[in-house]
Amino acid sequence: MASYSTNEFKGGLKIMLDGDPCSIIENEFVKPGKGQAFNRVKIRNLKTGRVLEKTFKSGESVEGADVHETDMQYLYNDGEFWYFMDPESFEQVSADSAAVSESAKWLKEQDLCMVTLWNGTPIIVEPPKFVVLSVTDTDPGLKGDTSGSGGKPATLETGAVVRVPLFVQIGESIKVDTRSGEYVSRAKDD
Amino acid sequence: MSQLDQWRPSASLGMMRRRAELLREIREFFWQAGVLEVETPVCSRFATTDPAIDSFKTRYTGPQAPQGRPLYLQTSPEFPMKRLLCADSGPIYQICKVFREGELGDRHNPEFTLLEWYRPGFDHLKLMGEVAELVNRLSDEPLAVERLSYGEAFQQTLNVDPHSATVEQLREAAIDHRLPGIEDLVLDRDGWLNLLLSHLIEPSLGQQKMTFLYDYPASQAALAKVRGDAPAVAERFELYISGIEIANGFHELDDSQEQRRRFEKDNDQRREEGRTSVPMDSWLLQALAEGLPPCAGVALGIDRLMMVLTGRDNIRDVISFDFNRA
C-alpha cells in the first residue's frame, strides 16, 4: 500500500494508525513563525468508530490503508457471520458482529448495503437509507383511527422495533428511514 | 466552491476597501515618522537558509545568463533591506509580497503581504512600542498592551522553564497537558518548544489585547542578537492578537562572522535532513562587515493583521484571490 505525506492529508483519506484503518476527518496546518510545522489531524478509527486527534510533523509519511466502499447484496446470517455478495463478481464476504453492529436490525435478504472493506474484509456495514420491512407484531390499533397521531411500537421482521401510526397492522409492510430509525409510510404492495 | 465560482474573489469588496484603507494609514504613519518607503528585489540569486522556511525557486534565461540562472523568490525582504541600512539609508520600511513554499492553511497562503521596517538606534523592546502604536492606529478600538517574556509565558501556562528544561521534561509537559496524539512524535528541544508554544500557549495570547512575547531561547535566535545573560536569550519578539502570530521582530544581529556561522549551521541542518543547501547571501555578509547601524527590525503580516482586525479566521477572506483562485 502506498504511503502518504502530510501534504496529501485531506478529509476522507484512509491511513493506518496503530494497526487500525482510519479515515481523516479534518486536517489543520499549524506552523510557528520560525519553527517546525505540524499537521493537527482529527481521525476516525474505522474499526471502533472512535474519533481521535493526532499531531504529525509536517512532511512525515504514514502508511495508507487499503479501504474502499462498495455496494453488496446481503445474503443471510448463520448465527455468527453475516454474508454479503458483490452483485457483479458474485464474490462473497462474511462480516462479523463488530462490523455489522447496529445495522443488523435493518438487514433484509437481497437488500443492497454499503460495505466498507479493509484488505478485503468488511469492517463497516451500512444498510440502505430506506428499507421496507413487514410488521410481525404490534397491538391492534383503534378502529377508525387513521390520523396517525399517537403511535405505538411495532416489531419488524428483522427484529427492529419502531414507532408506527395506530392504523398499521400485523402483516403490513412499512418503509423505515434507517438513519433515524423512524417510520416513513406504509409500503405499497406491488 | 464549485469550479464555476473560482474566478470570483475570495474577499468581499468591503474587505478590499478596508485593506486599501489600512495600507494608506500605514503609509501615512511612516510618512509622519520620517521612515522611508523602499522597494527591493523579489527575486534574488540568494535564498534564506532558515531550515523552517523554504523558498520558491525560478529561473532567468536571457541576456547575461544564456545558460540560465536560478533565482529564489524572497521569503522576506530582510537581506536587501539590511544592505540598504548598511549603505546608510536611515530608517526604512517596505510593503511587499513574500513567498513561502509548502505553507497553506487557515492562516497561511503561499504568497502573502509583509510590512517590514527597520529602526536604527532602537532595540527590540523599543520597537515593540512602535509596533503597538501602529497597530492601535489601525485598529477601531485601542488594544491594551501586554509584554510577556518567553520564559514567563511557559512558566505561567506549563510551569516549565523553557531555557533549562530537558527534552524529556518538555515532552512530559506536553503529555501532562493532554496534547492529543503526540505519543509517537520524535522532536528535538526546539521542536518540543514550538509544539508547546503553538498548541498550548499561543491560543490564549492576545485575547482582547496585544501580547508581545520577547526574549526567546538563544537556539531560536534566527537573525537576532543573543544577550549573554544566564540563561542567554535571543533579543527577539513576536506579537500575538487573538491567539494569532502577527509580527516577528529582532534586535538585529550585526556581526558578519556570527551571521556566516548561522547561515552555515542552517545549511548543515538542511543537509542532515536530506534537503539541499541553498546559496547564502554573501552580499549581506559583506554589507554587515562594512557595518550595520545598531537597529531593530520587524516583519508584520498584513493579511493576519487584517484577519484579527476584522474578526476572520481564514486568510482567504482578506486576500482578493487565495491560493485556490490564483
Chai-1 contact restraints between the chains, C-beta under 6 A:
chainA,res_idxA,chainB,res_idxB,connection_type,confidence,min_distance_angstrom,max_distance_angstrom,comment,restraint_id
A,F29,B,G105,contact,1.0,0.0,6.0,A-B,restraint_1
A,V30,B,S198,contact,1.0,0.0,6.0,A-B,restraint_2
A,P32,B,N194,contact,1.0,0.0,6.0,A-B,restraint_3
A,P32,B,S198,contact,1.0,0.0,6.0,A-B,restraint_4
A,G33,B,E245,contact,1.0,0.0,6.0,A-B,restraint_5
A,G33,B,N248,contact,1.0,0.0,6.0,A-B,restraint_6
A,K34,B,A52,contact,1.0,0.0,6.0,A-B,restraint_7
A,K34,B,A222,contact,1.0,0.0,6.0,A-B,restraint_8
A,G35,B,A52,contact,1.0,0.0,6.0,A-B,restraint_9
A,G35,B,N194,contact,1.0,0.0,6.0,A-B,restraint_10
A,Q36,B,G191,contact,1.0,0.0,6.0,A-B,restraint_11
A,Q36,B,N194,contact,1.0,0.0,6.0,A-B,restraint_12
A,E53,B,P180,contact,1.0,0.0,6.0,A-B,restraint_13
A,E53,B,G181,contact,1.0,0.0,6.0,A-B,restraint_14
A,K54,B,G181,contact,1.0,0.0,6.0,A-B,restraint_15
A,T55,B,G181,contact,1.0,0.0,6.0,A-B,restraint_16
A,T55,B,I182,contact,1.0,0.0,6.0,A-B,restraint_17
